[in-house]
Amino acid sequence: MSHSPPLGADPAEAEEFLARHPEIEAIDIVLVDVHGVGRGKIIRRHELAGLYREGRHLPSSILGLDLLGEDVEETGLVWQVGDADRRAWPVPGTLVPLPWTTPARAQVLVTLHELDGSPMGADPRHALSRQIASLGRQGLRPAGAFELEFYLLDATSGPDGQPRPAAASLDGRRSGGVHVYGLDELDGQQPLFADVYAAARAQGLPLETLISEYAPGQFELTLHYRTDLVRAADDLVMLKRLVRAIARRHGAVACFMAKPFGEHAGSGMHLHVSLADVAGQNVFADPAGAGGALADPLRHAIGGLARTMAESMLVFAPHANSWRRFVARSYAPVAPTWGINNRSVALRVPAGSSTQRRIEHRPSGVDANPHMVGAVVLAGLALGLAQGIDPGPPVGGNGYEGGTGAFGLLPQDWRAAIELARASPFLQEALGADLHRVLLAVTEAEALRFATTVTELDYRLGLHTV
């Protein structure tokens, strides 16, 4: 039984942090589950050193919960193993203050391991680490960053009883228009976002651009590119937690549903990714003298991502609501297509320097787990590289009218995505057998809850008419 930190967490990190922050009274230890939800405990200041020296026991069932936090026995993580403990270890570099808390707290991400120190298969963070290690053995290192789209909503419902976009935190003004890229909308939320940026600085999060997105109350925050893709996924987890907390303290709700309003755009979580070789050179860069032609590794990576997209959609769109986002002309992809400088496709090669080529992977909703998205994206592009998969010609113009590309249709609904995921050897390898089983089990539990819930719409359509 191992008591040494498998991730290299150094007790000196805890000691130095507490010395710099005498105001900290407690620490949130945050384990990210299959939904991307942070779960864990709040420990007291004097307990932090023990977490770094010996780890902390947590029940494995934490990774087998549905969205409402209830056990899903079919995951095999609850009564089949007696709700047994595994050992959580802190992730180096993620011990940061929570500057919005009073009394002052901090947080640290943790990842779950077996008692012998080996990775616990149902922890999504390990799936991404394993794919990075696999590419590393080929002399390749992925880099990337996630984009965060979300809505700011009022804490209370509107006059019709439905959620509505939040009033401006500056002066309470309301805007009824879309105002994509509107600067007045950003100015109106300046007090809230000033606190977001201040908290990000305190946590060392590389937060960059703020955009008013394609719906009332919808915004996007971008993060700086990381050469460590696991840390890039950690950034996204930490940023969601930060934004939710700051919004709450301003009397608003940060909504990370993929599609909170049927008539407006959904919220995505685009992943920008590239690969470097052992010399640090971008293998996706345009070859010298190629006259603008894309490099074969870039094309083959796109081919692998396009070929595996359909069977991977349950990771990118894991919930019932996720599937409301895929509507033509909504800036969400509807087919496994690709293009250059084209936002109507699923796989976009952005405009910019030919030496900085990257892929923007656009299918994932903001409700997806970023570590799982990263793992599946890396597995897909690795397959494309290994097999030299040709993606076919890029889509020019309106991708919503350009057919399905070389690899057919995406699943048309949640149930079809579940069945494709269940039958996919690729997805099982990308996630690992344990995480693949957990994903299917918690999704089936959610699907059953969804299917057996009688909604207000059911009554409206049928109570007095059928």
Secondary structure, DSSP 4 states (H G I P E B T S, - for coil): ---S-TT---HHHHHHHHHH-TT--EEEEEEE-TTS-EEEEEEEGGGHHHHHHH-EEEEGGGGGB-TTS-B-GGGSSSGGGTT-EEEEEEPTT--EEETT-SS-EEEEEEEEE-TTSPBPTT-HHHHHHHHHHHHHTTT-EEEEEEEEEEEEEESS--TTSS--BPPPTTT-----S--TT-HHHHHHTHHHHHHHHHHHHHHT--EEEEEE-SSTTEEEEEE--BS-HHHHHHHHHHHHHHHHHHHHHTTEEEE--S-S-TTS---B--EEEEEE-TTS-BTTSPPTTSTTPPPHHHHHHHHHHHHHHHHHHHHHS-STGGGGG--TTTTS-SSS-EEES-TTSSEEE-SS-GGG--EEE---BTTS-HHHHHHHHHHHHHHHHHHT----SPP-S-GGGS--GGG-PPPSSHHHHHHHHHT-HHHHHHH-HHHHHHHHHHHHHHHHHHHHPPPHHHHHHHTTT-
